[in-house]
Amino acid sequence: MIRKGCVPDKRTYSVLVNGWCSAGKMKEAQEFLEEMSSKGFNPPVRGRDLLIDGLLNAGYLESAKALVRKMTKEGFVPDVGIFNSLTEAVCKSGEVDFCISLYNDVCRLGLCPDIETGGEFEEEAAGSGEEG
């Protein structure tokens, strides 16, 4: 597609990433997004959200965390649903400090987490014997 002079739009990115994630081809989806970034085309947040969701569903928590960290460093934030899914997975793994740090980063960037996000922190605090 690109070789023929056609530049993909945001919808094309999302469709391709979603297809690879649905097929369990996380590596291909991640490489595609990285390749596009390296060529100066900033992938849409939705494409990254789809990859984060795919990584979480496939059990690649560390890769999902790394992608979200990279996004926030570049000034982008996942949508609140993806953020909540990540928060839930990370809190269940016991990494509350990571969640708090990420929460602070996304709030600084303008994401307004919802009541579901706070519930994840409350559940983890209750499970660890801390007061929330």
C-alpha positions, 0 to 999 in steps of 0.5 A: 500500500505505502510502496504504491504511494498510498498513505494509510489514514487513521481508519486504515491503521485501526483496521489493520491493527485490529485485524492483527490483534484479533488474529493473535499477531501482536508482534505484527501489530506492534511492528506496524505501529512502530514502523509507521512512527519511525517514518514520521506518521503518528499512529492514531491513539485508537490504533494504539488502544487496540494494540494495548487491549490485544496485548492485555487479552493475550496476557502480555501485561509487560508489553501493554505497560511499556506501550502505555508508558511510551504513549504518555511520554509522547503526550498521548493517553489511552481512552478511559476504557482501555486505561481501566482494563490496564489498571485492572490487570496491573492492580491484580498483579499487585503493581499498585505503584505503577497504577498510581504513577500512570494515573497521575501521568494520564490526569496531567495529560487530560484523561479523566478516569471514571468511577470504575478506575477508582474502584480498581484502586479501592479493590486492590487496597482492600485486598492488601489490607490498606485503607483506600 
